[in-house]
Amino acid sequence: MPMNRIQFQAGLSMPEFLQRYGTEPSCEAALEKARWPAGFRCPRCDGVTYSRVRGRTYALFQCQACRHQTSLIAGTVMQGTKLPLTTWFLAIYLISQAKTGLSALALKRHLGVSYPTAWLIHHKLMQAMADRETRYVLDGQVQVDDAYLGGERSGGKVGRGSENKVPFVAAVSLSDEGHPLRVKLTPVSSFSMVAIGQWAKTHLAPGSTVFSDGLACFGAVSGAGCAHQPTVVGKRKPKDLPEFQWINTVLGNLKTSLSGSYHAFDFRKYATRYLAAFTYRFNRRFDLRALHTRLLVAAATCVPQPQRVIRSAEHHC
């Protein structure tokens, strides 16, 4: 069997990471480049000339046009942190390189911080991932399926009516050769015509061709300018449905990731972030060495995420 070049990528080794980002000055330089790739831009007046004000934990950048001062971490998900940048960079590296995800408990042990701190870092970075994913839509050939997070509670309803199950739409776009390109995993209120119609308008490009099972609600994608080709699945097993090979593979990988990394989390409250983290890594799987850099840029350009906002799970960057 030939070697899968994507699966066997070298990635960025831990020694190489520490050589690049093992000190505060190296992390500060990398964060400055990620935040202002074309040079400093004042967040108030968009001015480009500045002077540095020393004497603080992080240097202040003072705009020479309007005199506004901003620190290196202000306006990023790291705003207000008391942790060194080396800790944040290590978290970014570990989370980006973990193919099946990384629990807050494991992150706590790697970073040497308390569990609440690790949990907050994890969710802030996952929110940055979720924000980045909203920029993209699926187009071309798209396989979709209905799926659920969670299981039945003891004494509760079973099946799709369970109070502990969160419905979400799983979708994967394919290349002309039939290979998976991008994935979308999006919680929805229900599998109704209205909910799926709104989902399609937000996440699909007009002109896409959507392949689904016989669930009637997916016909609503036509309202978003997409063609719909349903296939009645009946009692056939996934292995007997080659037309849905990739969406079934993605859902299988998602199940493995969640069950292998997380013992429990609040599905209804935080489903969007956990699904977005899986999606973010999958959609950038072609260049594992650059994944930590891309997550750093996402963290540097996402608006600040205070703890009250993170725990409300209702805010979007």
Secondary structure by P-SEA (a helix, b strand, c coil): cccccccccccccaaaaaaacccaaaaaaaaaaaacccccccccccccbbbbbccccbbbbbbcccccccccccccccccccccaaaaaaaaaaaaaccccccaaaaaaaacccaaaaaaaaaaaaaaaaaaacccccccbbbbbbbcccccccccccccccccbbbbbbbbbbcccccccbbbbbbcccccaaaaaaaaaccccccbbbbbcccccccccccccbbbbbbbcccccccccccaaaaaaaaaaaaaaaaaccccccccccaaaaaaaaaaaaaacccccaaaaaaaaaaaacccccaaaaaaccccc
